[in-house]
Amino acid sequence: MKFVSREERSQLDEAKDSKSRISITLELAADHLTKAEEFTSQKKFDQSCEELGRYLGLLTDARTFLATMNPSKNSTRDLYRHFDIALRRLPPRLAVMRRSTPADYAGNLKAAEEYTRETRSEVLDKFYGHTVLREDANDGKKPDEVKAPPEVTKHP
């Protein structure tokens, strides 16, 4: 379950600008992930899942906050880049935790790992969004024919 506590929400709302808000969000998320790692090493998997939920809640909050901003401004692009750099380090930490977690709890970590990758992918798309040319799917051309796999011939 993803959530952001009231104290953290008030701390985020008190941020004076968008850069400080994203920085605070990333610091809090990293702290929750560190606590989850500590609980995992102590075999306290329920508490680890709670911290993981707080981590995911903060990532979701940052995603929604960035989505409300004007993507064509350079300052917004800087925030996306800063967010991407921070997200780059997180999936390996989640993978290490998942290896030492029982199967009952490992699904939560796998989902968190996928969500983090999804978030990073979205952030990169937004960062490069206005500089990358995309092909239109409906430009009147026929799709390429699907190539048949080569036939395997057995030689005697």
N, CA and C atoms as a LAMMPS dump frame, in Angstrom:
ITEM: TIMESTEP
0
ITEM: NUMBER OF ATOMS
468
ITEM: BOX BOUNDS ff ff ff
-5.0000000000000000e+02 5.0000000000000000e+02
-5.0000000000000000e+02 5.0000000000000000e+02
-5.0000000000000000e+02 5.0000000000000000e+02
ITEM: ATOMS id mol type element x y z
1 1 1 N 0.843 -1.171 0
2 1 2 C 0 0 0
3 1 3 C 0.894 1.241 0
4 2 1 N 0.681 2.104 -0.968
5 2 2 C 1.462 3.333 -1.099
6 2 3 C 0.815 4.436 -0.268
7 3 1 N 1.624 5.114 0.535
8 3 2 C 1.078 6.253 1.274
9 3 3 C 2.194 7.203 1.696
10 4 1 N 1.794 8.442 1.949
11 4 2 C 2.697 9.471 2.451
12 4 3 C 2.112 9.949 3.768
13 5 1 N 2.914 9.933 4.831
14 5 2 C 2.411 10.321 6.145
15 5 3 C 2.108 11.821 6.188
16 6 1 N 1.335 12.213 7.181
17 6 2 C 0.959 13.627 7.317
18 6 3 C 2.181 14.515 7.547
19 7 1 N 3.123 14.025 8.362
20 7 2 C 4.323 14.815 8.633
21 7 3 C 5.122 15.046 7.35
22 8 1 N 5.253 13.985 6.574
23 8 2 C 5.985 14.117 5.314
24 8 3 C 5.232 15.009 4.333
25 9 1 N 3.916 14.871 4.299
26 9 2 C 3.107 15.706 3.406
27 9 3 C 3.276 17.182 3.767
28 10 1 N 3.243 17.5 5.069
29 10 2 C 3.414 18.9 5.472
30 10 3 C 4.829 19.385 5.162
31 11 1 N 5.809 18.506 5.31
32 11 2 C 7.186 18.865 4.978
33 11 3 C 7.319 19.158 3.48
34 12 1 N 6.644 18.375 2.653
35 12 2 C 6.68 18.598 1.206
36 12 3 C 5.938 19.873 0.821
37 13 1 N 4.82 20.118 1.489
38 13 2 C 4.037 21.318 1.179
39 13 3 C 4.752 22.604 1.59
40 14 1 N 5.633 22.506 2.585
41 14 2 C 6.372 23.678 3.048
42 14 3 C 7.567 24.014 2.163
43 15 1 N 7.882 23.158 1.214
44 15 2 C 9.025 23.414 0.327
45 15 3 C 8.797 24.711 -0.433
46 16 1 N 9.847 25.526 -0.519
47 16 2 C 9.693 26.856 -1.109
48 16 3 C 9.626 26.847 -2.626
49 17 1 N 10.232 25.857 -3.263
50 17 2 C 10.178 25.778 -4.722
51 17 3 C 10.159 24.312 -5.16
52 18 1 N 9.98 24.109 -6.446
53 18 2 C 9.835 22.745 -6.958
54 18 3 C 11.118 21.939 -6.814
55 19 1 N 12.264 22.575 -6.954
56 19 2 C 13.53 21.852 -6.825
57 19 3 C 13.718 21.324 -5.409
58 20 1 N 13.42 22.151 -4.428
59 20 2 C 13.564 21.7 -3.044
60 20 3 C 12.53 20.631 -2.711
61 21 1 N 11.346 20.735 -3.297
62 21 2 C 10.322 19.717 -3.049
63 21 3 C 10.765 18.355 -3.589
64 22 1 N 11.306 18.337 -4.796
65 22 2 C 11.777 17.077 -5.37
66 22 3 C 12.956 16.543 -4.562
67 23 1 N 13.857 17.417 -4.145
68 23 2 C 15.002 16.989 -3.336
69 23 3 C 14.553 16.381 -2.018
70 24 1 N 13.607 17.027 -1.361
71 24 2 C 13.085 16.507 -0.095
72 24 3 C 12.405 15.162 -0.322
73 25 1 N 11.627 15.065 -1.384
74 25 2 C 10.938 13.811 -1.695
75 25 3 C 11.94 12.684 -1.904
76 26 1 N 12.987 12.961 -2.649
77 26 2 C 13.991 11.929 -2.916
78 26 3 C 14.755 11.536 -1.657
79 27 1 N 15.046 12.506 -0.797
80 27 2 C 15.72 12.2 0.468
81 27 3 C 14.846 11.319 1.347
82 28 1 N 13.572 11.685 1.467
83 28 2 C 12.658 10.895 2.289
84 28 3 C 12.493 9.481 1.729
85 29 1 N 12.377 9.371 0.409
86 29 2 C 12.231 8.053 -0.218
87 29 3 C 13.47 7.203 0.022
88 30 1 N 14.647 7.8 -0.108
89 30 2 C 15.887 7.059 0.134
90 30 3 C 15.984 6.624 1.593
91 31 1 N 15.535 7.479 2.517
92 31 2 C 15.529 7.109 3.937
93 31 3 C 14.616 5.912 4.187
94 32 1 N 13.441 5.918 3.576
95 32 2 C 12.519 4.793 3.757
96 32 3 C 13.088 3.513 3.152
97 33 1 N 13.759 3.633 2.04
98 33 2 C 14.364 2.452 1.43
99 33 3 C 15.5 1.92 2.304
100 34 1 N 16.263 2.808 2.915
101 34 2 C 17.327 2.388 3.829
102 34 3 C 16.743 1.671 5.037
103 35 1 N 15.653 2.209 5.584
104 35 2 C 14.993 1.546 6.714
105 35 3 C 14.459 0.18 6.298
106 36 1 N 13.906 0.092 5.099
107 36 2 C 13.405 -1.196 4.605
108 36 3 C 14.546 -2.198 4.48
109 37 1 N 15.709 -1.736 4.038
110 37 2 C 16.876 -2.622 3.946
111 37 3 C 17.299 -3.108 5.329
112 38 1 N 17.277 -2.206 6.299
113 38 2 C 17.637 -2.582 7.667
114 38 3 C 16.656 -3.606 8.223
115 39 1 N 15.363 -3.378 8.032
116 39 2 C 14.365 -4.331 8.515
117 39 3 C 14.499 -5.677 7.813
118 40 1 N 14.83 -5.656 6.541
119 40 2 C 15.007 -6.908 5.805
120 40 3 C 16.196 -7.68 6.358
121 41 1 N 17.284 -6.997 6.656
122 41 2 C 18.458 -7.685 7.201
123 41 3 C 18.189 -8.223 8.604
124 42 1 N 17.247 -7.606 9.328
125 42 2 C 16.868 -8.073 10.663
126 42 3 C 15.732 -9.093 10.62
127 43 1 N 15.315 -9.459 9.412
128 43 2 C 14.224 -10.424 9.189
129 43 3 C 12.881 -9.918 9.713
130 44 1 N 12.682 -8.61 9.722
131 44 2 C 11.408 -7.99 10.1
132 44 3 C 10.712 -7.565 8.812
133 45 1 N 10.093 -8.532 8.159
134 45 2 C 9.588 -8.309 6.81
135 45 3 C 8.303 -7.476 6.774
136 46 1 N 7.479 -7.543 7.82
137 46 2 C 6.272 -6.714 7.846
138 46 3 C 6.627 -5.226 7.929
139 47 1 N 7.577 -4.889 8.803
140 47 2 C 8.005 -3.497 8.907
141 47 3 C 8.692 -3.044 7.616
142 48 1 N 9.412 -3.961 6.998
143 48 2 C 10.065 -3.646 5.728
144 48 3 C 9.031 -3.307 4.657
145 49 1 N 7.928 -4.048 4.638
146 49 2 C 6.857 -3.77 3.669
147 49 3 C 6.205 -2.416 3.93
148 50 1 N 6.073 -2.045 5.203
149 50 2 C 5.522 -0.727 5.533
150 50 3 C 6.423 0.384 4.993
151 51 1 N 7.718 0.239 5.208
152 51 2 C 8.661 1.244 4.703
153 51 3 C 8.667 1.273 3.181
154 52 1 N 8.501 0.12 2.576
155 52 2 C 8.437 0.044 1.12
156 52 3 C 7.204 0.784 0.594
157 53 1 N 6.086 0.677 1.317
158 53 2 C 4.876 1.409 0.946
159 53 3 C 5.07 2.913 1.039
160 54 1 N 5.795 3.349 2.054
161 54 2 C 6.086 4.781 2.183
162 54 3 C 7.007 5.249 1.063
163 55 1 N 7.973 4.428 0.724
164 55 2 C 8.877 4.732 -0.393
165 55 3 C 8.084 4.891 -1.688
166 56 1 N 7.192 3.941 -1.964
167 56 2 C 6.387 3.992 -3.184
168 56 3 C 5.431 5.181 -3.181
169 57 1 N 4.896 5.509 -2.022
170 57 2 C 4.015 6.669 -1.915
171 57 3 C 4.733 7.962 -2.27
172 58 1 N 5.972 8.086 -1.828
173 58 2 C 6.741 9.282 -2.153
174 58 3 C 7.09 9.341 -3.637
175 59 1 N 7.395 8.2 -4.237
176 59 2 C 7.655 8.189 -5.681
177 59 3 C 6.409 8.605 -6.454
178 60 1 N 5.262 8.097 -6.034
179 60 2 C 4.006 8.46 -6.691
180 60 3 C 3.732 9.95 -6.535
181 61 1 N 3.984 10.471 -5.348
182 61 2 C 3.785 11.898 -5.111
183 61 3 C 4.684 12.733 -6.022
184 62 1 N 5.927 12.331 -6.169
185 62 2 C 6.848 13.074 -7.039
186 62 3 C 6.403 12.999 -8.496
187 63 1 N 5.924 11.829 -8.913
188 63 2 C 5.433 11.687 -10.292
189 63 3 C 4.259 12.619 -10.554
190 64 1 N 3.311 12.65 -9.643
191 64 2 C 2.131 13.498 -9.846
192 64 3 C 2.5 14.979 -9.772
193 65 1 N 3.441 15.316 -8.901
194 65 2 C 3.881 16.709 -8.805
195 65 3 C 4.548 17.154 -10.1
196 66 1 N 5.431 16.335 -10.642
197 66 2 C 6.108 16.691 -11.889
198 66 3 C 5.141 16.731 -13.067
199 67 1 N 4.105 15.913 -13.02
200 67 2 C 3.131 15.892 -14.115
201 67 3 C 2.343 17.194 -14.195
202 68 1 N 2.241 17.924 -13.089
203 68 2 C 1.492 19.179 -13.091
204 68 3 C 2.306 20.351 -13.627
205 69 1 N 3.594 20.15 -13.815
206 69 2 C 4.465 21.243 -14.247
207 69 3 C 4.535 21.329 -15.77
208 70 1 N 4.939 22.483 -16.268
209 70 2 C 5.079 22.72 -17.703
210 70 3 C 6.317 21.975 -18.219
211 71 1 N 6.135 20.953 -19.057
212 71 2 C 7.279 20.137 -19.483
213 71 3 C 8.228 20.829 -20.456
214 72 1 N 7.828 21.941 -21.029
215 72 2 C 8.692 22.598 -22.009
216 72 3 C 9.688 23.57 -21.374
217 73 1 N 9.56 23.829 -20.092
218 73 2 C 10.492 24.727 -19.42
219 73 3 C 11.788 23.986 -19.094
220 74 1 N 12.891 24.688 -19.19
221 74 2 C 14.185 24.079 -18.88
222 74 3 C 14.299 23.692 -17.411
223 75 1 N 13.687 24.469 -16.534
224 75 2 C 13.757 24.137 -15.11
225 75 3 C 13.042 22.82 -14.822
226 76 1 N 11.957 22.558 -15.533
227 76 2 C 11.251 21.288 -15.365
228 76 3 C 12.099 20.145 -15.901
229 77 1 N 12.753 20.371 -17.018
230 77 2 C 13.643 19.348 -17.57
231 77 3 C 14.777 19.054 -16.596
232 78 1 N 15.287 20.071 -15.908
233 78 2 C 16.328 19.864 -14.906
234 78 3 C 15.82 18.993 -13.764
235 79 1 N 14.573 19.223 -13.36
236 79 2 C 13.986 18.404 -12.297
237 79 3 C 13.849 16.952 -12.736
238 80 1 N 13.412 16.753 -13.981
239 80 2 C 13.313 15.391 -14.5
240 80 3 C 14.682 14.715 -14.502
241 81 1 N 15.701 15.442 -14.884
242 81 2 C 17.05 14.871 -14.921
243 81 3 C 17.529 14.532 -13.515
244 82 1 N 17.293 15.421 -12.578
245 82 2 C 17.673 15.189 -11.183
246 82 3 C 16.944 13.953 -10.637
247 83 1 N 15.678 13.858 -10.96
248 83 2 C 14.867 12.718 -10.527
249 83 3 C 15.392 11.426 -11.153
250 84 1 N 15.748 11.47 -12.42
251 84 2 C 16.286 10.3 -13.11
252 84 3 C 17.585 9.83 -12.469
253 85 1 N 18.469 10.751 -12.167
254 85 2 C 19.751 10.386 -11.562
255 85 3 C 19.534 9.704 -10.219
256 86 1 N 18.584 10.192 -9.444
257 86 2 C 18.294 9.579 -8.147
258 86 3 C 17.659 8.198 -8.312
259 87 1 N 16.772 8.058 -9.294
260 87 2 C 16.09 6.776 -9.495
261 87 3 C 17.02 5.694 -10.029
262 88 1 N 18.064 6.084 -10.693
263 88 2 C 18.995 5.137 -11.302
264 88 3 C 19.615 4.194 -10.273
265 89 1 N 19.827 4.676 -9.062
266 89 2 C 20.501 3.887 -8.031
267 89 3 C 19.578 2.939 -7.277
268 90 1 N 18.274 3.095 -7.414
269 90 2 C 17.355 2.382 -6.534
270 90 3 C 17.042 0.937 -6.925
271 91 1 N 16.804 0.594 -8.186
272 91 2 C 16.458 -0.802 -8.504
273 91 3 C 17.476 -1.851 -8.051
274 92 1 N 18.786 -1.6 -8.14
275 92 2 C 19.715 -2.615 -7.626
276 92 3 C 19.569 -2.849 -6.121
277 93 1 N 19.271 -1.801 -5.377
278 93 2 C 19.066 -1.965 -3.934
279 93 3 C 17.84 -2.831 -3.664
280 94 1 N 16.786 -2.616 -4.444
281 94 2 C 15.576 -3.426 -4.284
282 94 3 C 15.846 -4.878 -4.662
283 95 1 N 16.653 -5.102 -5.689
284 95 2 C 16.969 -6.466 -6.117
285 95 3 C 17.756 -7.209 -5.041
286 96 1 N 18.679 -6.528 -4.39
287 96 2 C 19.452 -7.15 -3.308
288 96 3 C 18.526 -7.526 -2.156
289 97 1 N 17.595 -6.648 -1.827
290 97 2 C 16.636 -6.949 -0.76
291 97 3 C 15.778 -8.149 -1.127
292 98 1 N 15.367 -8.221 -2.388
293 98 2 C 14.479 -9.3 -2.831
294 98 3 C 15.154 -10.66 -2.708
295 99 1 N 16.452 -10.707 -2.927
296 99 2 C 17.178 -11.982 -2.852
297 99 3 C 17.19 -12.565 -1.444
298 100 1 N 17.144 -11.704 -0.439
299 100 2 C 17.195 -12.198 0.937
300 100 3 C 15.825 -12.198 1.609
301 101 1 N 14.775 -12.099 0.823
302 101 2 C 13.414 -12.036 1.352
303 101 3 C 12.667 -13.313 1.009
304 102 1 N 11.857 -13.838 1.945
305 102 2 C 11.049 -15.023 1.63
306 102 3 C 10.055 -14.743 0.499
307 103 1 N 9.612 -15.797 -0.132
308 103 2 C 8.734 -15.684 -1.305
309 103 3 C 7.441 -14.931 -0.996
310 104 1 N 6.935 -15.045 0.232
311 104 2 C 5.696 -14.351 0.593
312 104 3 C 5.825 -12.833 0.457
313 105 1 N 7.004 -12.301 0.708
314 105 2 C 7.227 -10.857 0.671
315 105 3 C 7.962 -10.403 -0.589
316 106 1 N 8.596 -11.327 -1.281
317 106 2 C 9.402 -10.971 -2.456
318 106 3 C 8.553 -10.369 -3.574
319 107 1 N 7.289 -10.744 -3.651
320 107 2 C 6.405 -10.177 -4.672
321 107 3 C 6.249 -8.677 -4.525
322 108 1 N 6.19 -8.212 -3.277
323 108 2 C 6.099 -6.768 -3.031
324 108 3 C 7.352 -6.049 -3.528
325 109 1 N 8.495 -6.658 -3.284
326 109 2 C 9.745 -6.047 -3.723
327 109 3 C 9.866 -6.054 -5.239
328 110 1 N 9.409 -7.127 -5.864
329 110 2 C 9.433 -7.2 -7.326
330 110 3 C 8.53 -6.111 -7.915
331 111 1 N 7.35 -5.933 -7.329
332 111 2 C 6.431 -4.889 -7.795
333 111 3 C 7.041 -3.497 -7.596
334 112 1 N 7.713 -3.289 -6.471
335 112 2 C 8.358 -1.999 -6.218
336 112 3 C 9.491 -1.754 -7.206
337 113 1 N 10.22 -2.807 -7.511
338 113 2 C 11.312 -2.692 -8.486
339 113 3 C 10.768 -2.314 -9.868
340 114 1 N 9.686 -2.964 -10.268
341 114 2 C 9.067 -2.66 -11.562
342 114 3 C 8.499 -1.238 -11.579
343 115 1 N 7.884 -0.825 -10.478
344 115 2 C 7.318 0.52 -10.402
345 115 3 C 8.421 1.577 -10.49
346 116 1 N 9.545 1.309 -9.85
347 116 2 C 10.668 2.242 -9.904
348 116 3 C 11.205 2.345 -11.326
349 117 1 N 11.319 1.21 -12.001
350 117 2 C 11.782 1.228 -13.394
351 117 3 C 10.78 1.954 -14.298
352 118 1 N 9.507 1.7 -14.049
353 118 2 C 8.441 2.374 -14.804
354 118 3 C 8.515 3.891 -14.607
355 119 1 N 8.718 4.299 -13.375
356 119 2 C 8.818 5.718 -13.053
357 119 3 C 10.017 6.334 -13.754
358 120 1 N 11.137 5.641 -13.709
359 120 2 C 12.337 6.159 -14.377
360 120 3 C 12.11 6.255 -15.879
361 121 1 N 11.461 5.262 -16.435
362 121 2 C 11.17 5.275 -17.865
363 121 3 C 10.288 6.468 -18.226
364 122 1 N 9.285 6.719 -17.411
365 122 2 C 8.4 7.868 -17.643
366 122 3 C 9.168 9.181 -17.535
367 123 1 N 10.037 9.264 -16.553
368 123 2 C 10.829 10.475 -16.355
369 123 3 C 11.74 10.721 -17.554
370 124 1 N 12.373 9.668 -18.048
371 124 2 C 13.238 9.821 -19.22
372 124 3 C 12.442 10.223 -20.454
373 125 1 N 11.253 9.655 -20.609
374 125 2 C 10.398 10.042 -21.736
375 125 3 C 10.038 11.519 -21.675
376 126 1 N 9.725 11.99 -20.485
377 126 2 C 9.375 13.404 -20.332
378 126 3 C 10.598 14.293 -20.549
379 127 1 N 11.753 13.83 -20.09
380 127 2 C 12.973 14.619 -20.243
381 127 3 C 13.341 14.785 -21.71
382 128 1 N 13.279 13.686 -22.452
383 128 2 C 13.646 13.726 -23.863
384 128 3 C 12.451 13.943 -24.779
385 129 1 N 11.268 14.089 -24.218
386 129 2 C 10.037 14.13 -24.986
387 129 3 C 9.984 15.123 -26.117
388 130 1 N 10.446 16.32 -25.929
389 130 2 C 10.309 17.32 -26.982
390 130 3 C 11.516 17.371 -27.918
391 131 1 N 12.521 16.543 -27.682
392 131 2 C 13.686 16.542 -28.563
393 131 3 C 13.768 15.299 -29.431
394 132 1 N 12.942 14.306 -29.155
395 132 2 C 12.973 13.06 -29.909
396 132 3 C 11.818 13.046 -30.897
397 133 1 N 12.114 12.772 -32.144
398 133 2 C 11.07 12.664 -33.158
399 133 3 C 10.508 11.255 -33.132
400 134 1 N 9.217 11.159 -33.12
401 134 2 C 8.564 9.861 -33.089
402 134 3 C 7.865 9.621 -34.414
403 135 1 N 7.859 8.369 -34.846
404 135 2 C 7.153 8.012 -36.066
405 135 3 C 5.673 7.903 -35.771
406 136 1 N 4.86 8.405 -36.696
407 136 2 C 3.424 8.256 -36.549
408 136 3 C 3.031 6.872 -37.02
409 137 1 N 2.137 6.25 -36.31
410 137 2 C 1.692 4.909 -36.676
411 137 3 C 0.755 4.956 -37.874
412 138 1 N 0.089 6.069 -38.109
413 138 2 C -0.909 6.18 -39.175
414 138 3 C -0.425 7.068 -40.317
415 139 1 N 0.748 6.829 -40.833
416 139 2 C 1.237 7.668 -41.921
417 139 3 C 0.98 7.061 -43.291
418 140 1 N 0.06 6.112 -43.39
419 140 2 C -0.386 5.584 -44.668
420 140 3 C 0.428 4.428 -45.212
421 141 1 N 1.463 4.045 -44.563
422 141 2 C 2.28 2.947 -45.065
423 141 3 C 1.796 1.628 -44.479
424 142 1 N 2.027 0.568 -45.246
425 142 2 C 1.688 -0.754 -44.746
426 142 3 C 2.747 -1.17 -43.73
427 143 1 N 2.332 -1.88 -42.702
428 143 2 C 3.337 -2.368 -41.764
429 143 3 C 4.221 -3.407 -42.456
430 144 1 N 5.434 -3.481 -42.031
431 144 2 C 6.359 -4.46 -42.603
432 144 3 C 5.813 -5.865 -42.409
433 145 1 N 6.046 -6.676 -43.419
434 145 2 C 5.587 -8.056 -43.314
435 145 3 C 6.386 -8.763 -42.23
436 146 1 N 5.698 -9.635 -41.543
437 146 2 C 6.362 -10.403 -40.507
438 146 3 C 7.203 -11.469 -41.19
439 147 1 N 8.446 -11.487 -40.855
440 147 2 C 9.333 -12.461 -41.472
441 147 3 C 9.157 -13.805 -40.792
442 148 1 N 9.086 -14.834 -41.61
443 148 2 C 8.974 -16.186 -41.078
444 148 3 C 10.337 -16.607 -40.549
445 149 1 N 10.335 -17.377 -39.491
446 149 2 C 11.621 -17.84 -38.976
447 149 3 C 12.291 -18.745 -40.007
448 150 1 N 13.585 -18.746 -40.068
449 150 2 C 14.264 -19.591 -41.053
450 150 3 C 14.012 -21.064 -40.764
451 151 1 N 13.895 -21.803 -41.837
452 151 2 C 13.665 -23.236 -41.674
453 151 3 C 14.958 -23.901 -41.246
454 152 1 N 14.802 -24.8 -40.333
455 152 2 C 15.966 -25.53 -39.848
456 152 3 C 16.102 -26.791 -40.684
457 153 1 N 17.237 -26.953 -41.258
458 153 2 C 17.472 -28.172 -42.034
459 153 3 C 18.482 -29.025 -41.304
460 154 1 N 18.185 -30.278 -41.277
461 154 2 C 19.092 -31.22 -40.624
462 154 3 C 19.926 -31.89 -41.696
463 155 1 N 21.172 -31.877 -41.493
464 155 2 C 22.069 -32.537 -42.423
465 155 3 C 22.42 -33.908 -41.871
466 156 1 N 22.343 -34.942 -42.744
467 156 2 C 22.656 -36.29 -42.246
468 156 3 C 24.09 -36.479 -41.895
